[in-house]
């Protein structure tokens, strides 16, 4: 099991770029290890200052398991 941080904005997500952030779909969102929570919170506060609304820090829990396709 893996746990990562992601920032959600309503039904979309944030992708952090060197020049700021952009709204995106789940598959383009920035993800971070849990030990980077302080840096993620700093980026969130900058995004709020730049006008981002309705954002929240979320934890992703990923479970890896074998895939058995139905035949």
PyMOL commands that set and color helices and strands:
alter all, ss='L'
color gray80, all
select helices_A, chain A and resi 26-28+34-49
alter helices_A, ss='H'
color red, helices_A
select strands_A, chain A and resi 2-9+12-17+20-24+31-33+55-62
alter strands_A, ss='S'
color yellow, strands_A
deselect
rebuild
show_as cartoon
